[in-house]
């Protein structure tokens, strides 16, 4: 499958957004010695409550210089769709600054505004993908030059079904997929033991809005779903 934005006008707007941003993809590191001047270490896990059949991109913008953007991604990879449900903590070298989550998008490696959506195409068929934008205070990661920030985990959560109301229109698939949100969860210390050497560095902070705290209570899914867009339950 290939990823395209649905109509030409949206594609042009998408391209203009990318051109205005200074995009950096943090690199994985295993020791503080790998940090360059002006960088800090950030430990973070990125996973999903439901399998999705495409790479997920999450974008953070510098609070003080919004044109500076960093991107984290989670690929399907070996092991199929259910692999995306598993926690995977990595440490990244990230430019110093305060980075706030601004958006996520599946399948399209670009920043989309709230009225845009990425579309996967397979022959004549087209399918919208998961995407969303976030308020300014959703999740903010403070990165200190030469320091270490434990950002724990962001997990893409499926909203709980709303009670049915007579006369209320059923939301479209596109609207449902735009309602998924990355939220923040703590990661048990035992799963970060490999990164204990970073704890000697100056600490950074993570600020999380009340609505951005994860509703998921279990560490791992008990019965991982085999089909896409079916969320695991605790």
Phi, psi and omega in degrees: 000148176247157181252128177223157171272140195309313183228162186301318182301319179292322179298318180295318178296319178300315180297321179294322178297316181295321183295331184277344185261143172266099190269132175231135174254109182304144179262147178287142177225162179240354178208158179295337180296341181278352180288139175264162177306135180086005179246154171232164179265138178230122174265127182206145172246142179229119180212182188232152172276341180224141177295138173230145190269035181204163177293136178257131180246132177237129187248137175237138177249148177292125182301322184271338178223082189302340179286347175272123185229140171243155184227131169250150179218155175230119182266159176296305174065192179290146180099356174077192188297325184292343177300330183288349178277343185275144177290142178214097182273128176228158175252134184237149170272118187235137176304140180300144179152182174252116187249122179252140177295127181246329182192164168222155178206138177263132172089329179250125183272064182201163180272129180248145173279172186299334183265011181246159177208138176284147179234130172270134179245136176225098187066232181275345183275146177228140185227126177291153180246174179291131176199155178192159170245162187234149175293163190300330185255018186300290175220125179235129181249119178269124181245123181260132178303125182075007183252189183221128177242122176269101183269004178057245189217141167246133184231132180283110185259145176269128181297145177291140180301136177281153177298138182291137179235129179298135178087353178266127184295142176290129181296149179287162176303320180301315181293322179297315182293334177277357180264352176294145181223141169281131177234169188256136177227150173284147176251131180303143183302327182297335181272359178240016184300328182293346184252016184300330181298334180287343185293346178281350182276163177298132186278143169261178183235160173234125179253129186230126176293155181304319181288347182264005177278131185298145175267357183276131186257342183263154180281322180225147178296140180283319180227084184303132178291151180262346184249150180293150177068011172260111184284148173282154178243153177272000000 
